[in-house]
Amino acid sequence: MARILLVEDDSILAETLSDLLEGEGYDVNVSEDAEKALELTYQNEYELMLLDVNIPGFSGFELLNMLRKSGNTTPSIFLTSMSDIASLSRGFEVGADDYLKKPFDFDELLVRIQALLRKSFKANSNSIKYNNLTYKIATNELYNKAELILFSPLEQKLLSIFFKRINETITKQELLYELESARESSEGALRVYINKLRKSGLEIQTIKGVGYRLVKA
């Protein structure tokens, strides 16, 4: 499932949004302050970040600016009561992809989340067709017709990476980095996971001496 980082110091709103997003199939990590959020981004990979601006520690603007300067390109939406042009401009200057003023409609938030996820997967809909398979972006699930194909968490992580970069060569180093946090960063372990994905019907080519590529005609 797609993992979202929610940074919000209003505990009631944070709980409400977390319940909403988890009900839609997302995996949600919540932080009430900037420093904890920063730590979470070092520990986890996220498909999307929802950021309040006025949070303890330092502002959401400063948080995103730091992340962007470090090379983090995770799509981000600011959720804030600020609506003046200066704040709006500041949000986009530091790297925001979208901006939603509080109070907002929950359905609108879900639509904007889906739109940004589609963009990161270069997709025109909420799912990607691959031969007789269907990949669902929001839940990071692969189906053969109506049947869900079961993967381990690490296999699902690789699944997401390959579908984000169809027809691109991904180096072994990049893939091993993704497995490192789980202490499964050996090339042998990587080959096992790749073979499991192949058995599901994905054509993953080995690019000798470089890495792998998910091929789609």
N, C-alpha and C positions, 0 to 999 in steps of 0.2 A: 504494500500500500504506500501511497505517496506520503512522505513525512513532512509535516509543517511545524515551523517554530513560531509560536505565538508569544509576543512580548507585550504584556499588559499588566499594569499594577492595580487595576480595579478588579478585585478578586471575584466579584459577582459576574461582571462581564466576561472575565477570563474563563470562569467555569461554564457560563452559558455558551460561549463560542467553542470551547473545547468539546462540550457535549454535542453541539450542532455538527461540528466537523467530524468527530468520531462516528456519529450517526450516519454520515455520508461516506464512511469508509476510509477516512484519513487517519494517519498516525500522528498525534499531536503532542509536542513537548511545550510546556508552558514555563515562562520566566517572568518574574515580577520586576526585575531590574536589569540594567544594561550589563553589569559585570557578569552575572550568571548567564545571560544570553550569549555574551561573547565566549564564555567557557563552553557552552553547549555547541556553538558552531565549530569549536576545535575538536569536540568529541564525536560529532555526528555530521552526516551529510543530509541536507534538507532539499526538498524540491521547491519549497516556497517559504517565505518569511512574512508574517503579519506583525507590523511594528507600531506601537503607540509612540508618540513623540515625547510627551512629558512623563518620563519614568525615572525612578531613583538611580543614582550613580552619575550618569550623563545622558544626554538626550538621545532619542531615537535617530535624529539627524546625525549626531556624532558617531553613534554605533554603526549605522550603515556606511558612513564615510570611511570609518576605520576598516570595515570588512571589504569594501570595494578597493581600497588602497592595498589590501593584503592579497587581492586577486579573487576574492569571493564574488561570484557572479549570480548567486541564487536569486531568482525573481522575488521581488519584494513589494508589498503594499503597505502604505502608511494608513493607519486608522487613527484619526485625530479629530478633535473639535475645532482645530485651527482651519480657517477658510480664507484668510487674507491672501492676496496674490504673492506677497513676500514669502510666506510660509510654504505656499504651493511651489513656488519657484525653488526655494531652498531644498524641498524634498526631492525634486527631480534633479537638481544639481548634484546631490550626493549619491544619486544612482537609483532612486525609486523607479519602479515600473508602473505603479498606479497609486492613486490617492483617494481615499474614501472618507468623507466627513461624517463624524458622529453627530447625532444618532443615525444609523444607516439601516437599511432593510437587509435582513439576513439572506433573503433570496438573491438580492443584488450582489452581496459579497460572494456567494457561491458561484454565481455566473462569472464574476471577475476572476475568481480563483481558477475556474475551469479554463477560462480564456488564456490566462498566463501559463498554465500547465500545457495546454495545446501548443502554445508558442514555443515553449522550451523543447517540445518533442517535434516541432515543425509539422504539426498535424492540423487538419482542418475540422476535425471532430473529436469527441471524447474517447475515441478508440481508434486503433490502427489495424487495418487488415493486412495479414501476412499469409499469403497462400490460403490454406483452409483454416488458419488460426486467427484469433482476434485478441489483441492486446488492449486492455483497459487501462487508460492512463491514470485515473484517480486512485485506483486500488492496486496498481502494479500487478495485475493478474493476467495470465494467459489462458485462453479457452480454445479447445478443439470443438467447434460447433458450440453446444451448450455445456460441455463438460469442462470443469476447472482442472487445469494441470497443476499438481501440487509440487512446490519447490521449497527448499530450505530458505531461511532468511538470507543467507549469503548468495544463494543462487538467484533469489529475487532481486538482490542488489545489482548483480551483474546483468540480469534481465533488463532492468531499468536503464542501465548505462548503454547497452547495445541498442535498445529501441530509441534512445535519444540521438544516437549517432549511426543510424542505418547507413550502410555503404561507406562508412568511414573506417580507416584502420585505427585501432586503439592499441597502444603499446602495452606490452606485458607489465611494464613498470607502473602505468596508470592503473591497471586492473589489480595488481598486487597491492598498490597503495590503498585501494578500496577494501581489501581484505585484511589489511594490517591491523586494524582496530580490533578484529576478532582473533588475532594471533593465528590467522590461517593464510599467511602471506607466502607460502612456499609455491614454487612453480608446479610441483606435483599436485597440491591441493587445487590450484587454479585449473589444471588440466581435467581433474575430476569434475569440477563444476561445469566447465565448458562442455564436456561430453554429455552431462545430464541435460543441458540446454539443447544440445544437438538432437538427442533422442526424442525431444518433444516435437521436432519438426523444423527447428531453426537451422538455416544453413549458415553456420559460422565457419569461415575459412581461416586456416592458419597461415599467417603471413610470415614466412620463415625468417627467423632472426629479428623480427619486429614485434608482432603481436597477433591480433585477431580482428576479423571484420565480419559483421552480420550483413549478408548479401540479400538484397531484395531487388528483383527485376523491375 
